[in-house]
Amino acid sequence: MKGSPAVYNENDLIQLQAQTLFVQSQHGRLVQVNEAEPEEPAPRFYLSVGRASYRWWVRHDVPTELINELDRVLKQLALPAELHDLAPHMQPCINLLEQQASIAHIFSGPAYYLPPGDFTSQAIRITAANASLLETHFPYTRQHLSERDPVSVIVMEGRAVAACYAARQITQAAEAGVDTLESYRGRGYAVETAKGWAGAVYAAGKIPFYSTSWDNQASQAVARKLNAVHYAVTYSIT
């Protein structure tokens, strides 16, 4: 994964984001969500589809027989040519997984990475020296600052009211988490904090990923304003 993200191989990006999102076993099985706490089990099935390739993973406790059946179904699946919602194509996988256990949650949405660019921003980078800015509205992020660093915020009246942080990260990449207080939304603060965050992620030698759900139109609008590259669609079943 050397050089500009503009020329990254799609399959490499798909694999790298999965490694960022989930702790995996030595055999490539999903173990848990890659967050410090609380420990949250990974989905039983995770699929990421790009324009030219796709990859899928299962959780460590999915039986081999079920994996073989999923493999058979996915090899026959007519995946969409365009990067849009995979839901209409996933019923065969859902049916198979329901034979093991009831479906608790399904998530699908676009996956992006933020290419190099001008990340000049009015946002402030949080350090140990000014971490008190997070105390009122983002106490969890302050408590886990070392895991969520870099953290970029907009400050009003001495308090952070919008923040972008590394929700999950590994040595090579970080996944953005963006939060804005409801009363401060619609002012462009999510874009500003994400710019500041992405610049810091690149400065640390990592790739900044950004993903959301299909029903979160506001988050997708932020991605467009950031000129994020929509390289894949993800679908997970828990």
Order of alpha helices (4+ residues) and beta strands (2+ residues): alpha-beta-beta-beta-beta-alpha-alpha-beta-beta-alpha-alpha-beta-beta-beta-alpha-beta-alpha-beta
